[in-house]
């Protein structure tokens, strides 16, 4: 195994392939389906993935460049992370008890 990121050419640019991890999905009579998150970053910005897609669980090193091109063509933009807005209830404790939250039980 190598510590160097996987690189490939697409549409005149050099891209890096980032392994976003594996997961299982689905239920029913068959076993859950394994998936791998594959992210793509431009070689000049290796810490900022721009695109991502789900792929079969094979190691990235086993994927042929043509398969990577197929994956980047179906990839979607990575949503930009934004920290919770402190002026709203975003990022605060979970409210329970319906729309009004927990009612004070003391009288």
N, C-alpha and C positions, 0 to 999 in steps of 0.2 A: 504494500500500500504506500502511496506517495502523499506527501504533505502539500504538493503543488496543486493548485486548482486546475480543473479541466478547462481547456480553452478550445474554441472552434470559431470558424469564420462564418458569418451570416450577413448577407446584404452589404458587403464591403466593410463590415466592422468586426473587430475581435471581441468575442463575448466570453465570459466566465460562467461556468455551470456550478451552482451551489446546491449541495444536498441539504434540503430543508427537513429531512427526517422521514420516518416511516409511520404508517398508521394502519389500522384495520377499520373496515366499515361494512355495514350491512348486518342483516340478521335473517333468521329463517332456518330451513332445514340444512342448508349448506354452510360451510365454515365462512366466517367473515372474509371479505376480499381485501388483500393487502395492497396498499398504495404507497407511493413515495411523492413527497413534495419536491419539485425541481424548480429552482429559482435561477434567473439569469441576470447578470450584471455586466456592464461594459467594462472592458479591461482597465480603463483609466479610473474607474470608480468601483473597486472590488467590494467595498463595504456597503454599497447601496444597490440592492437588488431592484430591478425595474419591472421585471416580468416574472410570472410564476404559473405553474400548471401541475396537475396531478398526473403521475405516470406509473407504469408498472413498477414493482418493487425491486427490479434489478439494480445492482450497483451502477453508479454513474460511469465508472470506468469501463463497464461492459457495453455501454451504448455507443453505437457507431455515429459518426458525425452526421450522416443522413437522418438518423433517428432524432438527433438533437435539433436539427433544422425543422423536422416535423413538429417537435414539441414547442419550439419557440414560435412557430406560426400559429399555434392554438393557445399560446400563453396569454394571460390577462395581466393588466397592470397591477403591481403591488400597491395596495392602498397605503397612503402616507400616514404614518403614525402621528396622532395628535394627543397630547396629554389631556386628561379630563379638565373641563372648564370649572374652575373653583367657584364661579359665580352661580352655577346651577347645581342641581343635585347629582350631576355626573360624578362618578368616582367616590361618592359618599356611601354610607351604610345602606344596606338593602332595607327598604321599607316593607312592613308587613301589615296585614289587616285591611287591605283594600285601598281605594284611592285616598282616603284620609290618613292612612298610616295607622299605627297602633294608638288606640285611645288610652288616655290616662285612666288607670283603674282606681286611683284615689278620689275620694269625694270630700 
